[in-house]
Amino acid sequence: MSSPSFWRDLPVHKTLLLEKLEQVQSVCDSMILDYISLEQTNDFSYRILLPRNKENNKLAKKLGLSLQLEFTSQLRKRKLKTKMKEIRYIHDTKHFGWIITKGD
């Protein structure tokens, strides 16, 4: 169950591509709106695709940390529960995958 193809094919509410730091705010805004609208049903699930590069993956790490910080800070600001589950995996040759769902 931990193979990349399992996670790649797992159905999620939305999949977003995050390639630049300038996109972090808009991706976070989209996630927050969906989190609020899906809060009662516990159907919140996102797949974030981050750039993967054989020589250097610092950008993916920076993007992931920036999004995580912005998302959790926006949830706390709105006094929403922040318990999340996440899976990180290699999506394909050009992307890392990051699945984020609402935890129990």
C-alpha positions as CSV (number, residue, x, y, z in Angstrom):
1,M,0.0,0.0,0.0
2,S,3.0,2.3,0.2
3,S,4.0,2.1,-3.4
4,P,4.1,5.4,-5.4
5,S,1.4,4.2,-7.8
6,F,-1.0,3.7,-4.9
7,W,-0.5,7.3,-3.8
8,R,-0.4,8.7,-7.4
9,D,-3.8,7.1,-8.1
10,L,-5.5,7.9,-4.8
11,P,-8.5,10.1,-5.3
12,V,-8.3,13.5,-3.7
13,H,-10.6,16.6,-3.7
14,K,-8.1,18.6,-5.6
15,T,-4.6,18.4,-7.1
16,L,-2.5,21.6,-7.4
17,L,0.9,22.2,-9.0
18,L,3.2,24.4,-6.9
19,E,6.3,25.5,-8.8
20,K,7.1,29.0,-7.6
21,L,7.2,30.8,-4.2
22,E,4.8,33.4,-5.6
23,Q,2.1,30.6,-5.9
24,V,2.2,29.7,-2.2
25,Q,-0.4,32.3,-1.2
26,S,-2.9,31.4,-3.9
27,V,-2.5,27.7,-3.3
28,C,-3.0,28.3,0.4
29,D,-6.1,30.5,-0.2
30,S,-7.6,27.7,-2.3
31,M,-6.9,25.1,0.4
32,I,-8.3,27.3,3.2
33,L,-11.6,27.9,1.3
34,D,-12.0,24.2,0.7
35,Y,-11.0,23.3,4.2
36,I,-13.7,25.6,5.6
37,S,-16.4,24.3,3.1
38,L,-15.5,20.6,3.7
39,E,-14.9,20.8,7.4
40,Q,-18.2,19.3,8.4
41,T,-17.9,16.3,6.1
42,N,-14.2,15.5,6.7
43,D,-13.7,15.3,2.9
44,F,-10.7,17.7,2.8
45,S,-7.9,16.1,0.8
46,Y,-5.3,17.8,-1.5
47,R,-2.4,16.5,-3.6
48,I,0.3,19.1,-4.0
49,L,2.8,18.5,-6.8
50,L,6.3,20.0,-6.1
51,P,9.2,20.2,-8.6
52,R,11.7,17.4,-8.5
53,N,15.2,17.8,-9.8
54,K,18.0,15.2,-9.8
55,E,20.7,17.8,-8.9
56,N,18.9,19.9,-6.3
57,N,15.6,19.6,-4.5
58,K,16.0,22.7,-2.3
59,L,13.1,24.5,-4.1
60,A,10.7,21.7,-3.4
61,K,11.6,21.7,0.3
62,K,11.3,25.5,0.4
63,L,7.9,25.5,-1.3
64,G,6.6,22.7,0.9
65,L,7.7,24.3,4.1
66,S,6.4,27.7,3.0
67,L,3.0,26.2,2.2
68,Q,2.8,24.2,5.4
69,L,3.7,27.3,7.5
70,E,1.2,29.5,5.6
71,F,-1.6,26.9,5.7
72,T,-1.3,26.1,9.4
73,S,-1.0,29.7,10.4
74,Q,-4.1,30.6,8.4
75,L,-6.0,27.8,10.1
76,R,-4.9,28.9,13.5
77,K,-5.7,32.5,12.7
78,R,-9.3,31.4,11.9
79,K,-9.3,29.2,15.1
80,L,-9.8,26.0,13.1
81,K,-8.5,22.7,14.2
82,T,-5.1,22.0,12.6
83,K,-4.8,18.2,13.0
84,M,-3.7,17.0,9.6
85,K,-2.4,13.8,8.0
86,E,0.2,13.9,5.3
87,I,2.0,11.5,2.9
88,R,5.0,12.5,0.9
89,Y,6.1,10.4,-2.0
90,I,7.8,10.5,-5.5
91,H,4.9,11.2,-7.9
92,D,6.9,10.9,-11.2
93,T,10.2,11.8,-12.6
94,K,9.5,15.6,-12.5
95,H,7.4,15.9,-9.3
96,F,7.2,15.0,-5.6
97,G,3.7,14.4,-4.4
98,W,2.3,15.5,-1.1
99,I,-1.1,14.4,0.0
100,I,-2.7,16.4,2.8
101,T,-6.0,15.3,4.5
102,K,-7.8,16.3,7.6
103,G,-6.9,14.1,10.6
104,D,-9.2,12.8,13.3
